[in-house]
Amino acid sequence: METAASTGLSKVLKNDMSLSDYFTNQFINLTPWKILIGLLIGCLVGLIIAFVYKRCYRGVLYSPTFALTLMMLTLITTPVVMCIKSDIALSMGMVGALSIVRFRTAVKDPMDTAYMFWALTMGILLGAELYVHALMVVLVISVILFLLSFFHFGKGNAYLLVVHYDDYAEQDITQLLRRTVKQRKLRSKTVTRSGAEMTVEVRLDSKQDLVAAVLNLEGVHDATLVACQTEAGA
């Protein structure tokens, strides 16, 4: 199936159409100004999404590359939708081309998938030249995510507290964890002739100096707090 662009190019090669007429026909439905405005607003919207992702991220390791990817998804989707909207034949070809693409990157956090769909949706709205709708949608979703983050929707961040101690210090460690940590779960306990080791999963809503408090207990040799991430907190 030949598109209008390929048909016009063949006419230029056959000298049936001048080069200026060819470029004029190219920009009848999709002008450079439309593309530039869409990309500029897409950059703004993508930056907003990346900023919200950074501020509301509650996982273990924040990835600046993924935040940049969210902005790039918005910028890339915008001109694609613009081209599809301006040429029906081209849209059919793009749908066929995209149907054979397979993405192998594993998404560890389900929220990352939601952010990706958010960025793609903004690109579709901008590509359809619904600029006001896109700005309204991105602002409303941003406010909702900030509110959920402010009210600490869900459980706190999960950490593994690993403590090496003498046997007589176990009761003091347990009492300290009861006072300072609301959500905790014993994961493992190892007792040897030289001492004991305890691994406890704790959930901390804010930055607490838990390691220093444990080290201040008599009989504790060392304490390590390791960030971890579980799906259901089990």
Summary of the structure (lengths in Angstrom):
residues: 234
radius of gyration: 27.7
end to end distance: 54.9
largest distance: 94.9
contacts: 633
relative contact order: 0.11
helix: 58%
strand: 16%
